[in-house]
Amino acid sequence: MYFDKFHDECGIFGIYSPYKVDTFSLIQFGLFALQHRGQEACGFSVLRDGFIISHKSDGLVLDFFRKISNSECYYGNAVIGHTRYSTEGGQSKKNIQPFFGEDSYGKSIISIVHNGNLVNATNIRKKLESKGINFISEYSDSEVILRLIQKYLSESDNSLEKAIQKTTIDIKGAYSVIVLMNNKMAAFRDPNGIRPLCYGMLNESTYIFSSETCGIDSVGGFYVRDVLPGEIIIVDQKKSIQFSLLTEKKNTKKRICSFEYIYFSRPDSLIENVNVYEIREKSGEKLYEQHPVEADVVIGVPDSGVPASIGYSKASGIPFKPILVKNKYIGRSFILPKQEMREKMVNLKLNPILDEIKGKRIVIIDDSIVRGTTSRRLVYILRKAGAKEIHFRSASPPIIGPCYLGVNTPSKKDLISYNHIDKKNIEKILNVDSLEFLSMNNLIDILGSIHYCFGCFTGNYPVQKN
């Protein structure tokens, strides 16, 4: 487990069909494909015979589904699901999604899943509670979205489109959301499009919504396009699909999270129709162009550092070798209070092939350097194995700011590049012969013409925190 990585966000997935389908298996496949976005907890809500039934718990996706004995109860015509890493609200089971709303008879009439983070949720929640609206979670910005939609549904003749539009006037931040009601499903995205969301089809009448295209692929569907920033898509039992825009907001620009390409997303996904693997490989090529170095071997930190190391190898002619062996069976189950033991976790997760290191000049590439503790420990392992030279390369620019738009990140004081502006100081801390970060200009050049959020690299965010 990496203790100095940006932690994963959340993954959301939904399927709507006018006919009954195997929703139990489909949501299992979809959430498993998105497991990399959150490994703390998961849950789903199924629409069956006009009733919404929810099931959720902590743990990994396959462990969660393995414990469900009455799977036939979760066959219906629609389902939404969520795999979670907590950014707001903590790890209590009360905060596990989906969140659902009930009518006066206790029947679930609406359920939502959300990826992102609101910056004004606390104030909204206080206002709603002052009006007698009750909350289940200890604190969750996702439940704030749900309660707002419920409130506006009752004020808008039960029009889901109008309720969502009114809700997004109130909320501020990053949000990709899927909503399930007893006769329709809606997906919408904030006007900046900070968090990803796309849609596809399983067949001519069955629609799929997913944080990434790998979720659509997992159920045998085909990708249509991304949900546009500020767009609402509604599908219903009449097999129709409706596209509309959120109420116009001033001073908003398309700003997709650049870290989706660097680390969060699966390499086989498309984000905004841009191939994630290709971006990572190009970053390695640019790193060599930026700062060439003579070496014997290029290695990548599994998994997200490997494509960049392959790109570096292609550009430099230095052979790439998978020298760092990853233990694929480590999840997030270790709770280690002492820093010394946390650092030793690196040895348990990554171990080098010693004969390929001794006496060699090595270029090691990781997707990023956050706190620097993992990087320092890896260098120690390589030095101990007899590496002659170690040249560390980061496939992203220096991280100088935390993210409050849907990612659980360290505070500024814990970021090595914020505390050490001079790169030479970081070289000494890591004990490397050279250190290079991908430049902002090269990152922008690689990503192309789409507009991005670079807040963690520049300190400039598309949405300001209250």
Phi, psi and omega in degrees: 000134178270124181264355178238028172263157165294127181287155182298163182265243176218157175241136177236150186208144178205148176225135177230129178224145175288349182243162178288132179228176180279071184297330181298312180288319184297318180289328177297314179296314183298315180290325178297321178295334181257013184302329182297342182273350180183125185237015182273317186198167176203167180189169179207159173233129181249138171264113183229117178054039178084357180250142176260122181242129183243151177212130182204154181193168175280167178109175180285159187302307185294323176296319179298311183289331180295334182276353182272113185271332184256058186300331182295340178289345184252026172267127180204203180251356178205154180202144170232152181210167187211134171242133203241137158234124189289129170251321176229145174099350177075189190260010180298147178296338178295341184261003180286136178268161006287155167262144182226155178244146184243157173273185184294346179263003180084012179270131177293126182241349181203145179215145179223156168231147189217135170241124180142198180202130177270143180265349181238023185294324182299314180295319180295317181299317179300319179295317180294319179295325178293341178263009176090010178274125184268148178241148179267317185288158174294313169196122177209124177293336178295319178292330175300317178299314180301310184295327176295315179299316177302314181301314183283337173299316181290340181260358187232034180054035178064025177277112182295320180300312180294322180296319178293316180300316179293322179299317184286348171290325184279321189272155183219128180141209181252130178203128165240125193225143169239131182243134177243128172238182186285354179219009181195168176224141178232147173231136177212162189221146182296158186298340176270345180062039187293313178264145186282156173193132180226170176223155179210192181222144176271323173206191188294347182232001183247121186256146181235136171239139185206148175300324181223160180293337179297332176293318177296316179300324187296335181255010178080020179271179176235140183286132176262299177188175175281148168294129184290148173305129181077017182253147171244131173240126180237129175241149183219181185290350178273009180070015181266157176230135186234133180245134176209172182248151173295159177306137184307130176243141180275154173059038175245140179225153178295121183217083181282140181299117182292336181289345173302321181280327184285320189216313194294309190284154175292144184296340180270006180269157168253130173242120186056036179064021177251131184287120184295316181300318181299320178298316181293321178293319179296326179297324176293320178298316180294324178300320178291318178299322180297315188210082180296149177212147176275132181204169181262332185205148175247132176232151179243146176280115182297145357260328190287345177275349185290313179303321179295322179291326175293319176297319178298318180297318180298318183287327187264336187083358176282130185296139172268135176224136178281068186284329178275118183263126183262133172281108187282357186259005178271124175254224181243032186273350182278130175240102187240107186287334184269134181302321181302316181287326178298320180292326179291343177300332179300319178297327182285326183272323182233130179223136184273157171274106194300318185295338180273358185247321187303124178077006184261150170269119192244136166255119178248131185238129174238161182293330183194168172234117184257274176282326182099353183292318178294317180299316180297319180292321177297318178298319178301316180298317181292321177297316180298329179281356174100019178299136181283315177222148176229121179244111185267135180230133177255127182278022173214161176293169177301135179270117184243357182216150176283164176251133176240024183242040173116008180231136178275107186235159178293161175286166182306319184296342180263356182271120186297325182282338174286322182279340182227091181292324179285118182300330180298326178295321179291324176302318180293318180297318181280343183064051179243158179284330173204157180221137178218135173255147172300133182285155176300319180300318180290323177298315178298319179297320180292316185289331176091207193278345180293144181275142187229162169268123177243027188306320183289342178262334187241339186083003178255120185246148179290337177232126182275138179288139180293000000 
